Amino acid sequence: MTFGTDERLKSYLDTNQLQRERMCTAVLALDKRFTNVRPRHPRGGPDGGRDIEAVLNGEQKTYGAIGFVNQASDSTDHKKKAHKKFSADLASATAADPEIKAFVFFTNVNLTAGEKNALVEKATKSGLAYCEIFDRERIRLVLDGADGMAIRFQSLGIPMSDAEQATFFARWGDDIQSVIVDGFSEIKRSLNRMQFLHEMNAPLEQFLVLLELDREYNGNEIGHFRFFVSMSLAEPRDGLFMVMFGTSDRADRASAKSLADVEAMPAGIFHGMMGAKWEQRITTSGDDSKQNAPADEGDDDGEGISVRTFTSVGMENVRFLRAEFGYGGGSFRFGPYLRLSDIDDSMIALFMNKTLADKIKAIHFIGNQYKLAEYGRDGFRIDTHGKFEPSLIFTPSELTDEWRRIMRNFGPFSVRYSEMTPIRLFKPVEASNSLPVRRSGKASI
C-alpha cells in the first residue's frame, strides 16, 4: 500500500489542480499546529501563489502553495521545476501580503534533506519566521497514517486494507459513531420542533399544572388544601387576558352561600374535592358578554366570570395534585377560546396554603399532552407575601394555614417556545386497514 500511495502521488492527479489543492489543504489541516486552514479559491483559479491560508500556532499568518508536476520522477529537471515554483510562489506571496509570517510548500517531487533546507533558508532570508516543505514522502506518511486514510481514499482512490480498516476504526470509530448519532438526534429535534409548531395552533383542550409532592401522603395527612393558578396572557385573545383556576377540598364549596354552609361540609381531601375556573376579559362600553355567557356562568365577582365548577371524590393517597384549565371534555367547542400557542410567554403564579407548599418536590406544566416545562425544588421560591382571594368561602380555621405564592426564583413562571421545544407525551398509532390498496395509493372500493 505504501508503494501504491507513492505511485499515485506521482501522477494520479495530473492536470487536476483543484483536487491537488483540496488534498493538500486536508493534509495541512491534520497538523495541529495549523488552524483555520482553508483554500483561497475553493473552486480553483488564479491565486497569486497562495493556494491555502492558515494560522500557525494561533497567531502567525500562513500561506501555502502547491507545486506538483505531471508524471513526477524525481529527476533533476523535476526538482528544478519544484525549486522554481517554490521561489515564484514565495516571492508572489510576500509581495502581495507583507503580514505573512509563515510559508508552506507542497510538491509531489521527493527532495533531499539538503534541498529542503536550502528552500527553508531562502524563505528565512526573505523575512519569514517559519517555512515547511511537504514533499512526496512527507505527504505519503500523512496519507498512510490513521488520520489520513480517508483523505487518501477521497483524493487518490486507494481503498483501505483490512489491517488499515482496523487501525482507522480504532482511531476514528467512536468519533464517527458520535457524528452519526448526533446527526440523527439533530434531525429528530428539528422534526419534533416542526411538529410542535404545527400542533401548537390547536385549541387549548387542557392546560395542566401538576404538583408533585415529596412523597406519597395519606389523605388524612393532607387534610384541608387549596391550590389555585393565575395566568396572564402576553397577548389578549378575543378580549381574554387572564384565567384563574384551581381546586380545594369540600366538594360543594363553590355552591356554598355562607360560612355555615362550608362548615357543614366534610373537610379534607379524603372526603371530596372541588374545582373552579374564571376568565377575565377586557370590557368595553356596551359589553354584553354576561348576557351572552353560557348558562352555567356566574356573575362577575371580582375574580372574573366563573366559567365552570366541578366536584369530585376525595383521594385516599396523594402524590400528585392538579389544577387545570381548558376547553376539552365536551362534544362541542364554542369560541372564542385559547389555543396552545397563547400560553407562550404568559406569566403564571401559583397560590396555595403553606402546609401544601412545604410538601412540593416539583412543578410540571402540561398543555395538550405536551410537557411544556418542569421545575424542581431549586427552581422556584415560596413567597410569604402571596395572597389570593377567589370568590370561594374559606373558614377562619382554614385560613390560619396562610396563603403562599409560588414563583420562579427571579419572577413569575413562564413558558417560552422560542427557548425550548415541548416534549410530546404520547405517540399516535396508525389506523388499521383491511382494504386492499392499489399502486396509485387509493383503496380498492
C-alpha positions in Angstrom: 0.0 0.0 0.0 2.9 2.3 0.7 4.1 1.7 -2.9 0.6 2.4 -4.2 0.3 5.7 -2.4 3.7 6.9 -3.6 2.9 6.0 -7.2 -0.5 7.7 -7.1 1.1 10.9 -5.8 3.4 10.9 -8.8 0.7 11.1 -11.5 -2.8 10.3 -10.3 -3.8 13.9 -10.0 -2.0 15.1 -13.2 -3.8 18.3 -14.5 -6.3 18.1 -11.7 -5.2 21.2 -9.8 -8.5 21.5 -7.9 -8.2 18.1 -6.3 -4.5 18.7 -5.6 -5.4 21.8 -3.6 -8.2 20.0 -1.7 -5.8 17.1 -0.8 -3.0 19.4 0.4 -5.5 21.6 2.3 -6.8 18.5 4.1 -3.2 17.3 4.8 -2.3 20.6 6.4 -5.4 20.7 8.5 -4.4 17.4 10.1 -1.3 19.2 11.6 -2.5 20.5 15.0 -0.1 23.5 14.8 -2.3 25.0 12.0 -5.8 26.3 12.5 -8.4 27.9 10.3 -7.0 26.1 7.3 -8.9 26.9 4.1 -8.3 27.2 0.3 -8.2 30.7 -1.1 -10.2 29.7 -4.2 -12.3 26.6 -3.3 -13.3 26.1 -6.9 -9.8 26.7 -8.3 -8.5 29.7 -10.3 -5.6 32.2 -10.1 -4.4 32.8 -6.6 -1.0 34.5 -6.9 1.0 31.7 -5.5 -1.3 31.5 -2.4 -3.4 28.3 -2.7 -4.0 27.9 1.0 -4.5 30.2 4.0 -3.9 29.1 7.6 -2.8 30.3 11.1 0.3 28.9 12.7 0.3 28.4 16.5 -2.7 30.6 16.8 -1.0 33.8 15.7 1.2 33.6 12.6 -0.5 34.2 9.3 0.5 31.4 6.9 0.2 30.9 3.1 0.5 27.5 1.4 1.5 26.9 -2.2 1.3 23.7 -4.3 4.0 22.8 -6.8 3.0 19.4 -8.3 4.4 18.2 -11.6 2.9 15.8 -14.0 4.4 12.3 -14.1 6.8 13.1 -11.2 10.1 11.1 -11.5 12.4 12.9 -9.1 14.6 13.8 -12.0 16.9 16.8 -11.9 14.5 18.6 -14.3 11.5 18.0 -12.0 13.5 19.1 -8.9 14.4 22.3 -10.7 10.7 22.8 -11.6 9.8 22.4 -7.9 12.5 24.8 -6.8 11.4 27.4 -9.4 7.7 27.0 -8.4 8.7 27.5 -4.7 10.7 30.7 -5.5 7.9 32.1 -7.7 5.2 31.4 -5.2 7.2 32.7 -2.2 8.0 35.9 -4.0 4.4 36.4 -5.0 3.1 35.7 -1.5 5.5 38.1 0.3 4.9 40.8 -2.3 1.1 40.5 -2.0 0.9 40.5 1.8 3.7 41.9 4.0 2.0 40.5 7.1 2.8 36.9 6.1 4.9 35.1 8.8 5.0 31.6 7.5 5.0 29.7 4.2 4.2 26.0 3.5 5.1 24.4 0.1 3.6 21.1 -1.2 5.2 19.1 -4.0 5.0 15.6 -5.4 8.7 15.6 -6.1 10.9 13.9 -3.5 13.6 16.3 -2.2 16.7 15.5 -0.1 17.2 17.0 3.3 19.7 19.4 1.9 17.4 20.5 -0.8 14.6 21.2 1.6 17.0 23.1 4.0 18.0 25.3 1.0 14.4 26.2 0.4 13.7 27.0 4.1 16.8 29.2 4.2 15.6 31.1 1.2 12.3 31.7 2.8 14.0 32.9 6.0 16.2 35.3 4.1 13.0 36.8 2.6 11.9 37.8 6.1 9.6 34.9 7.1 9.8 33.4 10.6 8.8 29.9 9.5 8.8 27.7 6.4 8.0 24.0 6.0 8.2 21.7 2.9 5.8 18.8 2.3 7.5 16.7 -0.4 6.0 13.5 -1.7 7.4 11.3 1.0 6.1 13.7 3.7 2.7 13.7 2.2 2.7 9.9 1.8 3.5 9.5 5.5 0.4 11.6 6.4 -1.9 9.8 3.9 -0.9 6.3 5.1 -1.4 7.2 8.7 -4.7 6.5 10.5 -5.7 10.2 10.3 -5.0 10.5 6.6 -6.5 7.3 5.2 -9.9 8.9 4.4 -8.1 11.8 2.6 -6.1 9.2 0.6 -9.3 7.4 -0.4 -11.0 10.6 -1.5 -8.1 12.1 -3.3 -6.2 9.1 -4.7 -8.9 6.4 -4.8 -6.8 4.0 -2.7 -9.1 1.7 -0.5 -8.0 0.6 3.0 -6.7 -2.9 3.6 -8.2 -5.0 6.4 -5.4 -4.0 8.7 -5.8 -0.3 7.8 -9.5 -0.5 8.4 -8.9 -1.9 11.9 -6.4 0.9 12.5 -8.7 3.5 11.1 -11.8 2.5 13.1 -9.8 2.0 16.3 -8.8 5.7 15.8 -12.0 7.2 14.5 -14.8 4.7 15.2 -16.1 6.4 18.3 -16.0 9.8 16.6 -17.8 8.5 13.5 -20.5 6.9 15.7 -20.9 10.1 17.6 -21.3 12.1 14.4 -23.9 9.7 13.2 -25.8 9.7 16.5 -25.6 13.5 16.9 -26.7 13.9 13.3 -29.8 11.8 13.7 -30.5 13.4 17.1 -30.4 16.8 15.5 -32.8 15.7 12.7 -35.1 14.3 15.3 -35.0 17.5 17.3 -35.8 19.5 14.2 -38.7 17.3 13.3 -40.1 17.4 16.9 -40.0 21.2 16.8 -41.7 21.4 13.4 -44.4 19.1 14.7 -44.9 21.2 17.8 -45.0 24.5 15.9 -47.8 23.0 13.8 -49.8 21.5 16.7 -49.5 24.5 19.0 -52.2 26.2 16.9 -54.7 23.6 18.1 -57.4 24.7 20.7 -56.2 24.5 24.3 -58.1 21.4 25.3 -56.1 21.1 28.6 -53.6 23.3 30.4 -52.5 21.3 33.5 -50.3 22.4 36.4 -49.3 19.3 38.3 -47.8 19.5 41.8 -45.5 16.5 42.6 -45.2 16.1 46.4 -42.1 15.0 48.1 -43.6 11.6 49.0 -47.0 9.9 48.9 -49.3 11.1 51.7 -52.4 9.6 53.2 -55.4 11.8 52.5 -55.8 12.5 56.2 -52.3 13.9 56.4 -53.1 16.4 53.7 -56.4 17.4 55.2 -57.5 20.9 54.0 -55.8 22.1 50.9 -56.3 24.9 48.4 -54.3 25.2 45.1 -55.0 27.9 42.5 -53.2 29.2 39.4 -53.3 32.7 37.9 -52.2 33.0 34.3 -51.9 36.4 32.5 -51.6 36.2 28.7 -48.8 38.1 26.9 -51.3 38.9 24.2 -55.1 39.0 24.9 -57.1 36.6 22.8 -60.6 37.9 21.9 -60.5 40.2 24.9 -59.4 37.4 27.3 -56.3 38.5 29.2 -56.3 36.4 32.4 -57.5 33.0 33.5 -57.6 31.6 37.0 -58.3 28.0 38.0 -57.7 25.7 40.9 -59.0 23.1 43.3 -59.7 22.7 47.0 -61.4 20.3 49.5 -65.1 20.4 50.5 -66.8 19.2 47.3 -69.7 21.7 47.3 -67.6 24.8 48.4 -68.4 26.6 45.1 -72.1 26.5 45.7 -71.9 27.5 49.3 -73.8 30.7 50.2 -72.5 31.2 53.8 -69.7 30.2 56.2 -72.2 27.8 57.8 -72.7 26.0 54.6 -69.0 25.4 54.2 -68.5 24.3 57.8 -71.3 21.8 57.4 -69.3 20.0 54.6 -66.9 17.2 55.4 -63.4 18.8 55.4 -60.2 17.4 54.0 -59.0 16.0 50.7 -60.0 12.5 51.8 -63.7 13.4 51.7 -64.0 15.2 48.4 -62.7 17.9 46.1 -64.0 20.8 44.0 -62.6 22.9 41.2 -63.4 26.3 39.7 -62.3 28.3 36.7 -62.6 32.0 36.0 -61.9 34.3 33.0 -61.1 38.0 32.9 -61.8 39.9 29.7 -61.2 43.4 28.6 -64.5 45.2 28.8 -65.7 48.0 26.6 -68.7 50.2 26.7 -71.9 48.3 25.8 -70.2 45.0 26.6 -72.9 42.3 26.7 -70.6 39.4 27.5 -72.7 38.5 30.5 -75.9 38.4 28.5 -74.2 36.1 26.0 -72.4 33.9 28.6 -73.2 30.2 28.9 -76.0 29.3 31.2 -73.7 27.8 34.0 -71.7 31.0 34.3 -72.0 33.0 37.5 -71.7 36.8 38.0 -68.5 38.7 37.7 -67.4 38.6 41.3 -64.1 40.4 41.3 -62.1 37.3 40.2 -63.6 37.3 36.8 -66.5 35.5 35.2 -66.9 32.0 36.5 -67.0 29.6 33.6 -67.1 26.3 35.2 -67.0 24.4 38.5 -66.8 20.8 39.2 -66.9 18.3 42.1 -65.1 15.0 42.5 -64.5 12.2 45.0 -61.7 12.5 47.5 -58.2 11.0 47.4 -57.1 8.3 49.8 -53.4 8.5 48.8 -51.9 11.7 47.4 -48.6 12.0 45.4 -49.8 14.5 42.8 -52.3 17.4 42.9 -53.6 19.0 39.7 -55.2 22.3 38.6 -56.4 22.5 35.1 -58.0 24.9 32.6 -59.1 24.1 29.0 -61.9 23.7 26.6 -62.0 19.9 26.2 -64.3 17.3 27.6 -67.4 18.2 25.6 -69.0 17.2 22.3 -68.9 20.8 21.0 -66.5 23.7 21.3 -67.8 27.2 21.0 -65.4 30.1 20.6 -63.8 32.3 21.5 -61.2 30.0 23.1 -57.5 29.9 23.7 -55.0 27.9 21.7 -51.9 26.2 22.9 -49.9 29.0 21.2 -51.5 31.6 23.5 -49.6 30.1 26.5 -46.4 31.3 25.0 -44.7 34.0 27.2 -47.6 34.2 29.6 -47.0 35.0 33.3 -48.0 32.3 35.7 -48.2 32.3 39.5 -49.3 29.6 41.9 -51.2 30.1 45.2 -51.8 27.5 47.9 -51.8 27.0 51.6 -48.5 26.9 53.4 -48.7 23.3 54.5 -49.2 22.2 51.0 -46.4 24.5 49.6 -43.9 22.9 52.0 -44.5 19.5 50.6 -43.8 20.3 46.9 -41.0 18.4 45.2 -41.5 19.6 41.6 -44.0 21.5 39.4 -45.0 20.3 36.0 -46.7 22.3 33.2 -48.5 20.4 30.6 -50.6 21.6 27.6 -52.5 19.4 25.2 -50.3 16.4 26.2 -47.1 18.3 25.7 -44.7 18.7 28.6 -44.1 22.5 28.5 -41.8 22.9 31.5 -40.7 21.4 34.7 -39.2 23.0 37.8 -37.5 21.2 40.7 -37.3 22.5 44.2 -34.3 24.6 43.4 -36.2 26.2 40.5 -38.9 28.1 42.5 -39.4 30.1 45.6 -42.2 30.2 48.2 -43.2 33.8 48.7 -44.7 34.5 52.2 -46.3 37.7 50.9 -48.5 36.0 48.4 -52.3 36.3 48.8 -55.1 35.0 46.6 -58.8 35.7 47.2 -61.0 33.6 44.9 -64.8 34.0 45.2 -64.9 31.0 47.4 -65.6 30.8 51.1 -62.9 29.5 53.4 -63.3 29.1 57.1 -61.2 31.1 59.7 -59.6 27.8 60.8 -58.6 27.0 57.2 -57.1 30.4 56.7 -54.8 30.0 59.7 -52.9 27.9 57.2 -51.8 31.0 55.4 -51.7 31.6 51.6 -48.3 31.2 49.9 -47.4 32.3 46.4 -45.1 30.1 44.3 -42.9 31.7 41.6 -39.6 31.1 39.9 -36.6 32.4 41.7 -36.5 35.6 39.6 -40.1 36.2 38.8 -43.4 34.6 37.5 -43.3 31.2 35.8 -43.4 31.5 32.0 -43.3 29.2 29.0 -41.3 30.5 26.1 -41.5 28.4 22.9 -38.5 30.3 21.4 -36.2 28.9 24.1 -37.2 25.3 24.1 -39.3 22.7 22.3 -42.0 21.0 24.5 -41.9 17.2 24.8 -44.8 15.2 23.3 -46.1 12.8 25.9 -47.9 10.5 23.5 -47.4 8.7 20.2 -50.3 8.4 17.7 -50.9 5.0 16.3 -51.6 4.3 12.7 -55.2 3.4 11.7 -55.7 -0.3 10.9 -56.8 -1.1 7.3 -58.1 -4.3 5.9 -58.9 -2.9 2.4 -56.6 -3.7 -0.5 -54.5 -0.7 -1.6 -53.7 -0.1 -5.3 -50.4 1.0 -6.5 -51.8 4.5 -7.0 -52.3 4.6 -3.3 -56.1 4.6 -3.5 -58.1 1.9 -1.7 -59.9 -0.5 -3.9 -63.5 0.2 -3.0 
